[in-house]
Amino acid sequence: RSWQVTYPTTSLFVSVNLSVKQFNQPGLVENIARVLQETKLSPHCLKLEITESVFSENMEEAVALLTQLRALGVQLSIDDFGTGYSSLSYLQRFPIDTLKIDRSFVMRMMENSENAQIVRTIVSLGQNLGMDVVAEGVETEEQLMLLKQLECENGQGYLFSNPLEVTQADQYISTFAMQNTQHSIQHFNALVA
């Protein structure tokens, strides 16, 4: 919350990974609503990241729960996309804001054109469904250049920063807020240790 006050013109959000167990806990929506109220964090500044495995048990219940979370105003991401259980026919039903391409695809895309085409297809799929797409595990300039060619606009990984403690993260945000660069805060996703 203090970063929102300090850097009001910078688009900042907090990403929280939810395990399947946490996702299925009774009262999840109420607990998140309470935390938002107590911290005075704007709901759109909270991004909940789930993996495809949350859909493996009961797809309908998962979609209903995601819809309730979305109604709070929080953002929702599918993390590690491509490694789990989601059916493409159901993907359009999920109230998801962001599709995060699993790092294994990013690593393999450099090996051959077929692997790069898989990444391009995931990027296109997410964008066509109105989602932001983030490539995870970006570690090299070569990966970044190829991702740009594949029209992936967002990345996360060691190329941008190692995980940071809060004080280091504050310096990171301050530097990029002052520089107002293109790939600054969008790629801050999950950097705070």
Contact map, one row per residue, 1 for C-alpha under 8 A:
1111100000000000000000000000000000000011100000000000000000000000000000000000000000000000000000000000000000000000000000000000000000000000000000000000000000000000000000000000000000000000000000000
1111110000000000000000000000000000000000000000000000000000000000000000000000000000000000000000000000000000000000000000000000000000000000000000000000000000000000000000000000000000000000000000000
1111111100010000000000000000000000000000000000000000000000000000000000000000000000000000000000000000000000000000000000000000000000000000000000000000000000000000000000000100000000000000000000000
1111111101010000000000000000000000000000000000000000000000000000000000000000000000000000000000000000000000000000000000000000000000000000000000000000000000000000000000000000000000000000000000000
1111111100000000000000000000000000000000000000000000000000000000000000000000000000000000000000000000000000000000000000000000000000000000000000000000000000000000000000000000000000000000000000000
0111111100000000000000000000000000000000000000000000000000000000000000000000000000000000000000000000000000000000000000000000000000000000000000000000000000000000000000000000000000000000000000000
0011111111000000000000000000000000000000000000000000000000000000000000000000000000000000000000000000000000000000000000000000000000000000000000000000000000000000000000000000010010000000000000000
0011111111100000000000000000000000000000000000000000000000000000000000000000000000000000000000000000000000000000000000000000000000000000000000000000000000000000000000000000000000000000000000000
0000001111100000000000000000000000000000000000000000000000000000000000000000000000000000000000000000000000000000000000000000000000000000000000000000000000000000000000000000000000000000000000000
0001001111110000000000000000000000000000000000000000000000000000000000000000000000000000000000000000000000000000000000000000000000000000000000000000000000000000000000000000000010000000100000000
0000000111111000000000000000000000000000000000000000000000000000000000000000000000000000000000000000000000000000000000000000000000000000000000000000000000000000000000000000000000000000110000000
0011000001111100000000000000000000000000000010000000000000000000000000000000000000000000000000000000000000000000000000000000000000000000000000000000000000000000000000000000000000000000110000000
0000000000111110000000000000000000000000000111100000000000000000000000000000000000000000000000000000000000000000000000000000000000000000000000000000000000000000000000000000000000000000000010000
0000000000011111000000000000000000000000000011100000000000000000000000000000000000000000000000000000000000000000000000000000000000000000000000000000000000000000000000000000000000000000000011000
0000000000001111100000000000000000000000000001111000000000000000000000000000000000000000000000000000000000000000000000000000000000000000000000000000000000000000000000000000000000000000000011000
0000000000000111110000000000000000000000000001111000000000000000000000000000000000000000000000000000000000000000000000000000000000000000000000000000000000000000000000000000000000000000000001000
0000000000000011111000000000000000000000000000011100000000000000000000000000000000000000000000000000000000000000000000000000000000000000000000000000000000000000000000000000000000000000000000000
0000000000000001111111100000000000000000000000011100000000000000000000000000000000000000000000000000000000000000000000000000000000000000000000000000000000000000000000000000000000000000000000000
0000000000000000111111100000000000000000000000000110000000000000000000000000000000000000000000000000000000000000000000000000000000000000000000000000000000000000000000000000000000000000000000000
0000000000000000011111110000000000000000000000000110110000000000000000000000000000000000000000000000000000000000000000000000000000000000000000000000000000000000000000000000000000000000000000000
0000000000000000011111111000000000000000000000000000000000000000000000000000000000000000000000000000000000000000000000000000000000000000000000000000000000000000000000000000000000000000000000000
0000000000000000011111111001000000000000000000000000000000000000000000000000000000000000000000000000000000000000000000000000000000000000000000000000000000000000000000000000000000000000000000000
0000000000000000011111111001000000000000000000000100010000000000000000000000000000000000000000000000000000000000000000000000000000000000000000000000000000000000000000000000000000000000000000000
0000000000000000000111111101000000000000000000000000000000000000000000000000000000000000000000000000000000000000000000000000000000000000000000000000000000000000000000000000000000000000000000000
0000000000000000000011111111000000000000000000000000000000000000000000000000000000000000000000000000000000000000000000000000000000000000000000000000000000000000000000000000000000000000000000000
0000000000000000000000011111000000000000000000000000000000000000000000000000000000000000000000000000000000000000000000000000000000000000000000000000000000000000000000000000000000000000000000000
0000000000000000000000001111111000000000000000000000000000000000000000000000000000000000000000000000000000000000000000000000000000000000000000000000000000000000000000000000000000000000000000000
0000000000000000000001111111111100000000000000000000000000000000000000000000000000000000000000000000000000000000000000000000000000000000000000000000000000000000000000000000000000000000000000000
0000000000000000000000000011111110000000000000000000000000000000100110000000000000000000000000000000000000000000000000000000000000000000000000000000000000000000000000000000000000000000000000000
0000000000000000000000000011111111000000000000000000000000000000000000000000000000000000000000000000000000000000000000000000000000000000000000000000000000000000000000000000000000000000000000000
0000000000000000000000000011111111100000000000000000000000000000000000000000000000000000000000000000000000000000000000000000000000000000000000000000000000000000000000000000000000000000000000000
0000000000000000000000000001111111110000000000000000000000000000000000000000000000000000000000000000000000000000000000000000000000000000000000000000000000000000000000000000000000000000000000000
0000000000000000000000000000111111111000000000000000000000000000000000010000000000000000000000000000000000000000000000000000000000000000000000000000000000000000000000000000000000000000000000000
0000000000000000000000000000011111111100000000000000000000000000000000000000000000000000000000000000000000000000000000000000000000000000000000000000000000000000000000000000000000000000000000000
0000000000000000000000000000001111111110000000000000000000000000000000000000000000000000000000000000000000000000000000000000000000000000000000000000000000000000000000000000000000000000000000000
0000000000000000000000000000000111111111111000000000000000000000000000000000000000000000000000000000000000000000000000000000000000000000000000000000000000000000000000000000000000000000000000000
0000000000000000000000000000000011111111100000000000000000000000000000000000000000000000000000000000000000000000000000000000000000000000000000000000000000000000000000000000000000000000000000000
0000000000000000000000000000000001111111000000000000000000000000000000000000000000000000000000000000000000000000000000000000000000000000000000000000000000000000000000000000000000000000000000000
1000000000000000000000000000000000111111100000000000000000000000000000000000000000000000000000000000000000000000000000000000000000000000000000000000000000000000000000000000000000000000000000000
1000000000000000000000000000000000011111110000000000000000000000000000000000000000000000000000000000000000000000000000000000000000000000000000000000000000000000000000000000000000000000000000000
1000000000000000000000000000000000011011111011000000000000000000000000000000000000000000000000000000000000000000000000000000000000000000000000000000000000000000000000000000000000000000000000000
0000000000000000000000000000000000010001111111000000000000000000000000000000000000000000000000000000000000000000000000000000000000000000000000000000000000000000000000000000000000000000000000000
0000000000000000000000000000000000010000111111000000000000000000000000011110000000000000000000000000000000000000000000000000000000000000000000000000000000000000000000000000000000000000000000000
0000000000001000000000000000000000000000011111100000000000000000000000001110000000000000000000000000000000000000000000000000000000000000000000000000000000000000000000000000000000000000000000000
0000000000011100000000000000000000000000111111100000000000000000000000000110000000000000000000000000000000000000000000000000000000000000000000000000000000000000000000000000000000000000000000000
0000000000001111000000000000000000000000111111110000000000000000000000000110000000000000000000000000000000000000000000000000000000000000000000000000000000000000000000000000000000000000000000000
0000000000001111000000000000000000000000000111111000000000000000000000000111100000000000000000000000000000000000000000000000000000000000000000000000000000000000000000000000000000000000000000000
0000000000000011110000000000000000000000000001111100000000000000000000000111100000000000000000000000000000000000000000000000000000000000000000000000000000000000000000000000000000000000000000000
0000000000000011110000000000000000000000000000111110000000000000000000000001111000000000000000000000000000000000000000000000000000000000000000000000000000000000000000000000000000000000000000000
0000000000000000111100100000000000000000000000011111010000000000000000000001111000000000000000000000000000000000000000000000000000000000000000000000000000000000000000000000000000000000000000000
0000000000000000001100000000000000000000000000001111110000000000000000000000011110010000000000000000000000000000000000000000000000000000000000000000000000000000000000000000000000000000000000000
0000000000000000000000000000000000000000000000000111111100000000000000000000011110111100000000000000000000000000000000000000000000000000000000000000000000000000000000000000000000000000000000000
0000000000000000000100000000000000000000000000000011111110000000000000000000000000011100000000000000000000000000000000000000000000000000000000000000000000000000000000000000000000000000000000000
0000000000000000000100100000000000000000000000000111111110100100000000000000000000000000000000000000000000000000000000000000000000000000000000000000000000000000000000000000000000000000000000000
0000000000000000000000000000000000000000000000000001111111100100000000000000000000001100000000000000000000000000000000000000000000000000000000000000000000000000000000000000000000000000000000000
0000000000000000000000000000000000000000000000000001111111100000000000000000000000001100000000000000000000000000000000000000000000000000000000000000000000000000000000000000000000000000000000000
0000000000000000000000000000000000000000000000000000111111100000000000000000000000000000000000000000000000000000000000000000000000000000000000000000000000000000000000000000000000000000000000000
0000000000000000000000000000000000000000000000000000001111111100000000000000000000000000000000000000000000000000000000000000000000000000000000000000000000000000000000000000000000000000000000000
0000000000000000000000000000000000000000000000000000011111111110000000000000000000000000000000000000000000000000000000000000000000000000000000000000000000000000000000000000000000000000000000000
0000000000000000000000000000000000000000000000000000000001111111000000000000000000000000000000000000000000000000000000000000000000000000000000000000000000000000000000000000000000000000000000000
0000000000000000000000000000000000000000000000000000000001111111100000000000000000000000000000000000000000000000000000000000000000000000000000000000000000000000000000000000000000000000000000000
0000000000000000000000000000000000000000000000000000011001111111110000000000000000000000000000000000000000000000000000000000000000000000000000000000000000000000000000000000000000000000000000000
0000000000000000000000000000000000000000000000000000000000111111111000000000000000000000000011100000000000000000000000000000000000000000000000000000000000000000000000000000000000000000000000000
0000000000000000000000000000000000000000000000000000000000011111111100000000000000000000000000000000000000000000000000000000000000000000000000000000000000000000000000000000000000000000000000000
0000000000000000000000000000100000000000000000000000000000001111111110000000000000000000000000000000000000000000000000000000000000000000000000000000000000000000000000000000000000000000000000000
0000000000000000000000000000000000000000000000000000000000000111111111000001000000000000000001100000000000000000000000000000000000000000000000000000000000000000000000000000000000000000000000000
0000000000000000000000000000000000000000000000000000000000000011111111100000000000000000000001100000000000000000000000000000000000000000000000000000000000000000000000000000000000000000000000000
0000000000000000000000000000100000000000000000000000000000000001111111110000000000000000000000000000000000000000000000000000000000000000000000000000000000000000000000000000000000000000000000000
0000000000000000000000000000100000000000000000000000000000000000111111111100000000000000000000000000000000000000000000000000000000000000000000000000000000000000000000000000000000000000000000000
0000000000000000000000000000000000000000000000000000000000000000011111111111000000000000000000100000000000000000000000000000000000000000000000000000000000000000000000000000000000000000000000000
0000000000000000000000000000000000000000000000000000000000000000001111111100000000000000000000000000000000000000000000000000000000000000000000000000000000000000000000000000000000000000000000000
0000000000000000000000000000000010000000001000000000000000000000000111111100000000000000000000000000000000000000000000000000000000000000000000000000000000000000000000000000000000000000000000000
0000000000000000000000000000000000000000001100000000000000000000000011111110000000000000000000000000000000000000000000000000000000000000000000000000000000000000000000000000000000000000000000000
0000000000000000000000000000000000000000001111110000000000000000000011111111000000000000000000000000000000000000000000000000000000000000000000000000000000000000000000000000000000000000000000000
0000000000000000000000000000000000000000001111110000000000000000000001001111100000000000000000011100000000000000000000000000000000000000000000000000000000000000000000000000000000000000000000000
0000000000000000000000000000000000000000000000111100000000000000010001000111110000000000000000111100000000000000000000000000000000000000000000000000000000000000000000000000000000000000000000000
0000000000000000000000000000000000000000000000111100000000000000000000000011111000000000000000011111000000000000000000000000000000000000000000000000000000000000000000000000000000000000000000000
0000000000000000000000000000000000000000000000001111000000000000000000000001111110000000000000010111000000000000000000000000000000000000000000000000000000000000000000000000000000000000000000000
0000000000000000000000000000000000000000000000001111000000000000000000000000111110000000000000000011110000000000000000000000000000000000000000000000000000000000000000000000000000000000000000000
0000000000000000000000000000000000000000000000000011000000000000000000000000011111110000000000000001111000000000000000000000000000000001000000000000000000000000000000000000000000000000000000000
0000000000000000000000000000000000000000000000000011000000000000000000000000011111110000000000000011110000000000000000000000000000000000000000000000000000000000000000000000000000000000000000000
0000000000000000000000000000000000000000000000000000000000000000000000000000000111110000000000000000110000000000000000000000000000000000000000000000000000000000000000000000000000000000000000000
0000000000000000000000000000000000000000000000000001000000000000000000000000000111111000000000000000010000000000000000000000000000000000000000000000000000000000000000000000000000000000000000000
0000000000000000000000000000000000000000000000000011100000000000000000000000000111111100000000000000000000000000000000000000000000000000000000000000000000000000000000000000000000000000000000000
0000000000000000000000000000000000000000000000000001101100000000000000000000000000111110000000000000000000000000000000000000000000000000000000000000000000000000000000000000000000000000000000000
0000000000000000000000000000000000000000000000000001101100000000000000000000000000011111011000000000000000000000000000000000000000000000000000000000000000000000000000000000000000000000000000000
0000000000000000000000000000000000000000000000000000000000000000000000000000000000001111111000000000000000000000000000000000000000000000000000000000000000000000000000000000000000000000000000000
0000000000000000000000000000000000000000000000000000000000000000000000000000000000000111111100000000000000000000000000000000000000000000000000000000000000000000000000000000000000000000000000000
0000000000000000000000000000000000000000000000000000000000000000000000000000000000000011111100000000000000000000000000000000000000000000000000000000000000000000000000000000000000000000000000000
0000000000000000000000000000000000000000000000000000000000000000000000000000000000000111111111000000000000000000000000000000000000000000000000000000000000000000000000000000000000000000000000000
0000000000000000000000000000000000000000000000000000000000000000000000000000000000000111111111000000000000000000000000000000000000000000000000000000000000000000000000000000000000000000000000000
0000000000000000000000000000000000000000000000000000000000000000000000000000000000000001111111100000000000000000000000000000000010000000000000000000000000000000000000000000000000000000000000000
0000000000000000000000000000000000000000000000000000000000000010000000000000000000000000011111100000000000000000000000000000000000000000000000000000000000000000000000000000000000000000000000000
0000000000000000000000000000000000000000000000000000000000000010011000000000000000000000011111110000000000000000000000000000000000000000000000000000000000000000000000000000000000000000000000000
0000000000000000000000000000000000000000000000000000000000000010011001000001000000000000000111111000000000000000000000000000000000000000000000000000000000000000000000000000000000000000000000000
0000000000000000000000000000000000000000000000000000000000000000000000000011110000000000000001111110000000000000000000000000000000100000000000000000000000000000000000000000000000000000000000000
0000000000000000000000000000000000000000000000000000000000000000000000000011100000000000000000111110000000000000000000000000000001110000000000000000000000000000000000000000000000000000000000000
0000000000000000000000000000000000000000000000000000000000000000000000000011110000000000000000011111000000000000000000000000010000111100000000000000000000000000000000000000000000000000000000000
0000000000000000000000000000000000000000000000000000000000000000000000000000111010000000000000011111100000000000000000000000010000111100000000000000000000000000000000000000000000000000000000000
0000000000000000000000000000000000000000000000000000000000000000000000000000111110000000000000000111110000000000000000000000000000001111000000000000000000000000000000000000000000000000000000000
0000000000000000000000000000000000000000000000000000000000000000000000000000001111000000000000000011111011000000000000100100000000001111000000000000000000000000000000000000000000000000000000000
0000000000000000000000000000000000000000000000000000000000000000000000000000001111100000000000000001111111000000000000000000000000000011100000000000000000000000000000000000000000000000000000000
0000000000000000000000000000000000000000000000000000000000000000000000000000000100000000000000000000111111100000000000000000000000000011110000000000000000000000000000000000000000000000000000000
0000000000000000000000000000000000000000000000000000000000000000000000000000000000000000000000000000011111110000000000000000000000000000100000000000000000000000000000000000000000000000000000000
0000000000000000000000000000000000000000000000000000000000000000000000000000000000000000000000000000111111111000001001100000000000000000000000000000000000000000000000000000000000000000000000000
0000000000000000000000000000000000000000000000000000000000000000000000000000000000000000000000000000111111111100000000100000000000000011110000100000000000000000000000000000000000000000000000000
0000000000000000000000000000000000000000000000000000000000000000000000000000000000000000000000000000001111111100000000000000000000000000110000100000000000000000000000000000000000000000000000000
0000000000000000000000000000000000000000000000000000000000000000000000000000000000000000000000000000000111111111001100000000000000000000000000000000000000000000000000000000000000000000000000000
0000000000000000000000000000000000000000000000000000000000000000000000000000000000000000000000000000000011111111111111100000000000000000000000000000000000000000000000000000000000000000000000000
0000000000000000000000000000000000000000000000000000000000000000000000000000000000000000000000000000000001111111101100000000000000000000000000100000000000000000000000000000000000000000000000000
0000000000000000000000000000000000000000000000000000000000000000000000000000000000000000000000000000000000011111101000000000000000000000000000000000000000000000000000000000000000000000000000000
0000000000000000000000000000000000000000000000000000000000000000000000000000000000000000000000000000000000011111111100000000000000000000000000000000000000000000000000000000000000000000000000000
0000000000000000000000000000000000000000000000000000000000000000000000000000000000000000000000000000000000001111111110000000000000000000000000000000000000000000000000000000000000000000000000000
0000000000000000000000000000000000000000000000000000000000000000000000000000000000000000000000000000000000001001111111000000000000000000000000000000000000000000000000000000000000000000000000000
0000000000000000000000000000000000000000000000000000000000000000000000000000000000000000000000000000000010011111111111100000000000000000000000000000000000000000000000000000000000000000000000000
0000000000000000000000000000000000000000000000000000000000000000000000000000000000000000000000000000000000011101111111110000000000000000000000000000010000000000000000000000000000000000000000000
0000000000000000000000000000000000000000000000000000000000000000000000000000000000000000000000000000000000001000111111111000000000000000000000000000000000000000000000000000000000000000000000000
0000000000000000000000000000000000000000000000000000000000000000000000000000000000000000000000000000000010001000011111111100000000000000000000000000000000000000000000000000000000000000000000000
0000000000000000000000000000000000000000000000000000000000000000000000000000000000000000000000000000100011001000001111111110000000000000000000000000010000000000000000000000000000000000000000000
0000000000000000000000000000000000000000000000000000000000000000000000000000000000000000000000000000000000000000000111111111000000000000000000000000011100000000000000000000000000000000000000000
0000000000000000000000000000000000000000000000000000000000000000000000000000000000000000000000000000000000000000000011111111100000000000000000000000000000000000000000000000000000000000000000000
0000000000000000000000000000000000000000000000000000000000000000000000000000000000000000000000000000100000000000000001111111110000000000000000000000000000000000000000000000000000000000000000000
0000000000000000000000000000000000000000000000000000000000000000000000000000000000000000000000000000000000000000000000111111111000001000000000000000011100000000000000000000000000000000000000000
0000000000000000000000000000000000000000000000000000000000000000000000000000000000000000000000000000000000000000000000011111111100000000000000000000000000000000000000000000000000000000000000000
0000000000000000000000000000000000000000000000000000000000000000000000000000000000000000000000000000000000000000000000001111111110000000000000000000000000000000000000000000000000000000000000000
0000000000000000000000000000000000000000000000000000000000000000000000000000000000000000000000000110000000000000000000000111111111111000000000000000000000000000000000000000000000000000000000000
0000000000000000000000000000000000000000000000000000000000000000000000000000000000000000000000000000000000000000000000000011111111111000000000000000000000000000000000000000000000000000000000000
0000000000000000000000000000000000000000000000000000000000000000000000000000000000000000000000000000000000000000000000000001111111100000000000000000000000000000000000000000000000000000000000000
0000000000000000000000000000000000000000000000000000000000000000000000000000000000000000000100000000000000000000000000000000111111100000000000000000000000000000000000000000000000000000000000000
0000000000000000000000000000000000000000000000000000000000000000000000000000000000000000000000001000000000000000000000000000011111110000000000000000000000000000000000000000000000000000000000000
0000000000000000000000000000000000000000000000000000000000000000000000000000000000000000000000011110000000000000000000000000011111111000000000000000000000000000000000000000000000000000000000000
0000000000000000000000000000000000000000000000000000000000000000000000000000000000000000000000001110000000000000000000000000011001111100000000000000000001000000000000000000000000000000000000000
0000000000000000000000000000000000000000000000000000000000000000000000000000000000000000000000000111100000000000000000000010011000111110000000000000000111000000000000000000000000000000000000000
0000000000000000000000000000000000000000000000000000000000000000000000000000000000000000000000000111100000000000000000000000000000011111000000000000000111110000000000000000000000000000000000000
0000000000000000000000000000000000000000000000000000000000000000000000000000000000000000000000000001111001000000000000000000000000001111110000000010000101110000000000000000000000000000000000000
0000000000000000000000000000000000000000000000000000000000000000000000000000000100000000000000000001111001000000000000000000000000000111110000000000000000111000000000000000000000000000000000000
0000000000000000000000000000000000000000000000000000000000000000000000000000000000000000000000000000011101100000000000000000000000000011111000000000000000111100000000000000000000000000000000000
0000000000000000000000000000000000000000000000000000000000000000000000000000000000000000000000000000001001100000000000000000000000000011111100110000000000111111000000000000000000000000000000000
0000000000000000000000000000000000000000000000000000000000000000000000000000000000000000000000000000000000000000000000000000000000000000111110100000000000001111000000000000000000000000000000000
0000000000000000000000000000000000000000000000000000000000000000000000000000000000000000000000000000000000000000000000000000000000000000011111110000000000000010000000000000000000000000000000000
0000000000000000000000000000000000000000000000000000000000000000000000000000000000000000000000000000000000000000000000000000000000000000001111111000000000000010000000000000000000000000000000000
0000000000000000000000000000000000000000000000000000000000000000000000000000000000000000000000000000000000000000000000000000000000000000000111111100000000000000000000000000000000000000000000000
0000000000000000000000000000000000000000000000000000000000000000000000000000000000000000000000000000000001100100000000000000000000000000011111111110000000000000000000000000000000000000000000000
0000000000000000000000000000000000000000000000000000000000000000000000000000000000000000000000000000000000000000000000000000000000000000010111111111000000100000000000000000000000000000000000000
0000000000000000000000000000000000000000000000000000000000000000000000000000000000000000000000000000000000000000000000000000000000000000000011111111100000000000000000000000000000000000000000000
0000000000000000000000000000000000000000000000000000000000000000000000000000000000000000000000000000000000000000000000000000000000000000000001111111110000000000000000000000000000000000000000000
0000000000000000000000000000000000000000000000000000000000000000000000000000000000000000000000000000000000000000000000000000000000000010000000111111111110000000000000000000000000000000000000000
0000000000000000000000000000000000000000000000000000000000000000000000000000000000000000000000000000000000000000000000000000000000000000000000011111111110000000000000000000000000000000000000000
0000000000000000000000000000000000000000000000000000000000000000000000000000000000000000000000000000000000000000000000000000000000000000000000001111111100000000000000000000000000000000000000000
0000000000000000000000000000000000000000000000000000000000000000000000000000000000000000000000000000000000000000000100110010000000000000000000000111111100000000000000000000000000000000000000000
0000000000000000000000000000000000000000000000000000000000000000000000000000000000000000000000000000000000000000000000010010000000000000000000000011111110000000000000000000000000000000000000000
0000000000000000000000000000000000000000000000000000000000000000000000000000000000000000000000000000000000000000000000010010000000001110000000000011111111100000000000000000000000000000000000000
0000000000000000000000000000000000000000000000000000000000000000000000000000000000000000000000000000000000000000000000000000000000001100000000000011001111100000000000000000000000000000000000000
0000000000000000000000000000000000000000000000000000000000000000000000000000000000000000000000000000000000000000000000000000000000011110000000000000000111110000000000000000000000000010011000000
0000000000000000000000000000000000000000000000000000000000000000000000000000000000000000000000000000000000000000000000000000000000000111110000010000000111111000000000000000000000000000011000000
0000000000000000000000000000000000000000000000000000000000000000000000000000000000000000000000000000000000000000000000000000000000000111110000000000000001111111000000000000000000000000001110000
0000000000000000000000000000000000000000000000000000000000000000000000000000000000000000000000000000000000000000000000000000000000000001111000000000000000111111110000000000000000000000001000000
0000000000000000000000000000000000000000000000000000000000000000000000000000000000000000000000000000000000000000000000000000000000000000111000000000000000011111110000000000000000000000000000000
0000000000000000000000000000000000000000000000000000000000000000000000000000000000000000000000000000000000000000000000000000000000000000011110000000000000011111110000000000000000000000000000000
0000000000000000000000000000000000000000000000000000000000000000000000000000000000000000000000000000000000000000000000000000000000000000011000000000000000011111110000000000000000000000001100000
0000000000000000000000000000000000000000000000000000000000000000000000000000000000000000000000000000000000000000000000000000000000000000000000000000000000001111111100000000000000000000000000100
0000000000000000000000000000000000000000000000000000000000000000000000000000000000000000000000000000000000000000000000000000000000000000000000000000000000001111111100000000000000000000000000100
0000000000000000000000000000000000000000000000000000000000000000000000000000000000000000000000000000000000000000000000000000000000000000000000000000000000000000111110000000000000000000000001111
0000000000000000000000000000000000000000000000000000000000000000000000000000000000000000000000000000000000000000000000000000000000000000000000000000000000000000111111111000000000000000000000111
0000000000000000000000000000000000000000000000000000000000000000000000000000000000000000000000000000000000000000000000000000000000000000000000000000000000000000001111111000000000000000000000011
0000000000000000000000000000000000000000000000000000000000000000000000000000000000000000000000000000000000000000000000000000000000000000000000000000000000000000000111111100000000000000000000011
0000000000000000000000000000000000000000000000000000000000000000000000000000000000000000000000000000000000000000000000000000000000000000000000000000000000000000000111111110000000000000000000000
0000000000000000000000000000000000000000000000000000000000000000000000000000000000000000000000000000000000000000000000000000000000000000000000000000000000000000000111111111000000000000000000000
0000000000000000000000000000000000000000000000000000000000000000000000000000000000000000000000000000000000000000000000000000000000000000000000000000000000000000000111111111100000000000000000110
0010000000000000000000000000000000000000000000000000000000000000000000000000000000000000000000000000000000000000000000000000000000000000000000000000000000000000000001111111110000000000000000000
0000000000000000000000000000000000000000000000000000000000000000000000000000000000000000000000000000000000000000000000000000000000000000000000000000000000000000000000111111111000000000000000000
0000000000000000000000000000000000000000000000000000000000000000000000000000000000000000000000000000000000000000000000000000000000000000000000000000000000000000000000011111111100000000000000000
0000000000000000000000000000000000000000000000000000000000000000000000000000000000000000000000000000000000000000000000000000000000000000000000000000000000000000000000001111111110000001100000000
0000001000000000000000000000000000000000000000000000000000000000000000000000000000000000000000000000000000000000000000000000000000000000000000000000000000000000000000000111111111000000000000000
0000000000000000000000000000000000000000000000000000000000000000000000000000000000000000000000000000000000000000000000000000000000000000000000000000000000000000000000000011111111100000000000000
0000000000000000000000000000000000000000000000000000000000000000000000000000000000000000000000000000000000000000000000000000000000000000000000000000000000000000000000000001111111111001100000000
0000001001000000000000000000000000000000000000000000000000000000000000000000000000000000000000000000000000000000000000000000000000000000000000000000000000000000000000000000111111111001100000000
0000000000000000000000000000000000000000000000000000000000000000000000000000000000000000000000000000000000000000000000000000000000000000000000000000000000000000000000000000011111110000000000000
0000000000000000000000000000000000000000000000000000000000000000000000000000000000000000000000000000000000000000000000000000000000000000000000000000000000000000000000000000001111111000000000000
0000000000000000000000000000000000000000000000000000000000000000000000000000000000000000000000000000000000000000000000000000000000000000000000000000000000000000000000000000000111111101000000000
0000000000000000000000000000000000000000000000000000000000000000000000000000000000000000000000000000000000000000000000000000000000000000000000000000000000000000000000000000000110111111000000000
0000000000000000000000000000000000000000000000000000000000000000000000000000000000000000000000000000000000000000000000000000000000000000000000000000000000000000000000000000000000011111000000000
0000000000000000000000000000000000000000000000000000000000000000000000000000000000000000000000000000000000000000000000000000000000000000000000000000000001000000000000000000000000001111111000000
0000000000000000000000000000000000000000000000000000000000000000000000000000000000000000000000000000000000000000000000000000000000000000000000000000000000000000000000000000100110011111111100000
0000000001110000000000000000000000000000000000000000000000000000000000000000000000000000000000000000000000000000000000000000000000000000000000000000000000000000000000000000100110000011111110000
0000000000110000000000000000000000000000000000000000000000000000000000000000000000000000000000000000000000000000000000000000000000000000000000000000000001100000000000000000000000000011111110000
0000000000000000000000000000000000000000000000000000000000000000000000000000000000000000000000000000000000000000000000000000000000000000000000000000000001111001000000000000000000000011111110000
0000000000000000000000000000000000000000000000000000000000000000000000000000000000000000000000000000000000000000000000000000000000000000000000000000000000010001000000000000000000000001111111100
0000000000001110000000000000000000000000000000000000000000000000000000000000000000000000000000000000000000000000000000000000000000000000000000000000000000010000000000000000000000000000111111100
0000000000000111000000000000000000000000000000000000000000000000000000000000000000000000000000000000000000000000000000000000000000000000000000000000000000000000001000000000000000000000000111111
0000000000000000000000000000000000000000000000000000000000000000000000000000000000000000000000000000000000000000000000000000000000000000000000000000000000000000111100001000000000000000000111111
0000000000000000000000000000000000000000000000000000000000000000000000000000000000000000000000000000000000000000000000000000000000000000000000000000000000000000001111001000000000000000000001111
0000000000000000000000000000000000000000000000000000000000000000000000000000000000000000000000000000000000000000000000000000000000000000000000000000000000000000001111000000000000000000000001111
